[in-house]
Amino acid sequence: MKLDLYMFDGCPFCRKVTNEIEAEGRTDVTLHDIHQNEEDRDTLIRVGGMEQVPCLFIDGKPMYESGDIVAWLQANPQQA
Ligand SMILES: N[C@@H](CCC(=O)N[C@@H](CS)C(=O)NCC(=O)O)C(=O)O
């Protein structure tokens, strides 16, 4: 499963998600800072439909809302 988190530094909702990733010790989520990379920002808007972060792409399908993302991460632990 391919997991890509679109976020930016200083976003408290993104921090909630990255804290969960750290707490779980996950290494399967690739971070994309939309303030550091214009291409990532364009991808978020094109695929997700809006610039809101955090947004987790699960095999390319966007999931917005930090609470939903945290719940999804907890329900889908990293595969060995
Ligand atoms: N309810 C959302 C709020 C996310 C949110 O407001 N993110 C801000 C950055 S801290 C944002 O992307 N704002 C731009 C927008 O909503 O278009 C969540 O919990 O994920």
The ligand as an SDF file (V2000), in Angstrom:
LIG
                    3D

 20 19  0  0  0  0  0  0  0  0999 V2000
  -10.7360   19.9850    9.8200 N   0  0  0  0  0  0  0  0  0  0  0  0
   -9.4660   19.9300    9.1340 C   0  0  0  0  0  0  0  0  0  0  0  0
   -8.7970   21.2970    9.2130 C   0  0  0  0  0  0  0  0  0  0  0  0
   -7.5470   21.3630    8.3610 C   0  0  0  0  0  0  0  0  0  0  0  0
   -7.0810   22.7800    8.1440 C   0  0  0  0  0  0  0  0  0  0  0  0
   -7.7880   23.7590    8.4640 O   0  0  0  0  0  0  0  0  0  0  0  0
   -5.8980   22.9080    7.5880 N   0  0  0  0  0  0  0  0  0  0  0  0
   -5.4050   24.2170    7.2200 C   0  0  0  0  0  0  0  0  0  0  0  0
   -3.9030   24.3400    7.4880 C   0  0  0  0  0  0  0  0  0  0  0  0
   -3.5190   24.3210    9.2060 S   0  0  0  0  0  0  0  0  0  0  0  0
   -5.5950   24.4020    5.7450 C   0  0  0  0  0  0  0  0  0  0  0  0
   -5.1970   23.5730    4.9530 O   0  0  0  0  0  0  0  0  0  0  0  0
   -6.2720   25.4960    5.3540 N   0  0  0  0  0  0  0  0  0  0  0  0
   -6.4990   25.7930    3.9620 C   0  0  0  0  0  0  0  0  0  0  0  0
   -7.8570   25.3880    3.5100 C   0  0  0  0  0  0  0  0  0  0  0  0
   -8.6480   24.8280    4.3010 O   0  0  0  0  0  0  0  0  0  0  0  0
   -8.1620   25.6250    2.3240 O   0  0  0  0  0  0  0  0  0  0  0  0
   -8.6000   18.8240    9.7330 C   0  0  0  0  0  0  0  0  0  0  0  0
   -8.7930   18.4850   10.9240 O   0  0  0  0  0  0  0  0  0  0  0  0
   -7.7740   18.2590    9.0190 O   0  0  0  0  0  0  0  0  0  0  0  0
  1  2  1  0
  2  3  1  0
  2 18  1  0
  3  4  1  0
  4  5  1  0
  5  6  2  0
  5  7  1  0
  7  8  1  0
  8  9  1  0
  8 11  1  0
  9 10  1  0
 11 12  2  0
 11 13  1  0
 13 14  1  0
 14 15  1  0
 15 16  2  0
 15 17  1  0
 18 19  2  0
 18 20  1  0
M  END
$$$$
